[in-house]
Amino acid sequence: QVQLVQSGAEVKKPGASVKVSCKASGYTFSNYLIHWVRQAPGQGLEWMGIINPSGGSTSYAQKFQSRVTMTSDTSTNTVYMELTSLRSEDTAVYYCARGAPGSSIYRWFDPWGQGTLVTVSS
Amino acid sequence: EVVMTQSPGTLSLSPGERATLSCRASQSISSNLLAWYQQKPGQAPRLLIYGAANRATGIPDRFSGSGSGTDFTLTISRLEPEDFAVYFCQHYGGSRSVTFGQGTRLEIK
């Protein structure tokens, strides 16, 4: 079945960087875009950006433009999200999610990875 | 950027009742780009509805979506115990702009 499996929880100090992985299986990896979304404790969903695993082109939300880098490795069907200059407000669960196929007139995120908790604390 | 506003913030109902959740966009949007998700505690969001009115695979028919322009609705016809969760609407505005509503918490009365 289609599945996205993310790396485990991380604890980082302010100013550090974190890199979260998202491994895809059950479908043709290069045919679907992958989105990253985060959720601070008790809060809503915040979109961070998108990567096309085929070719690696990216587009980031303006808020994260200067601090986020998304990459892909087609040999392992894995995408990565790296966030730098971490601060306490970056404490959140980070999700990857597969986008709808480009041929569709619709847009949705399905499925989602299980989430990766990143805690930023001194 | 399109702002999505959901109401109410919390909805208290009993199993068997009908739930009506609202999502309003700050400007008119294409129905094709409106989706609804369900999130239970400790879990990732799950796609319920796409294109404003199309149920995702495996979603029970008690869930339905409707609306156009700026006003969209998610309806759960008869609440089951497993339906009590948080619901988010989403607008896909392109590769630089995806926005979510703040969520509606559906709780057992």
Interface residues (C-beta under 8 A of the other chain):
Chain A: H35 G44 L45 E46 W47 I50 S59 Y60 A61 Q62 Y95 A97 A100 I105 Y106 R107 W108 F109 D110 P111 W112 G113 Q114 G115
Chain B: N32 L33 A35 Y37 A44 P45 R46 L47 Y50 G51 N54 A56 F88 Q90 Y92 S95 R96 S97 V98 T99 F100 G101 Q102 G103
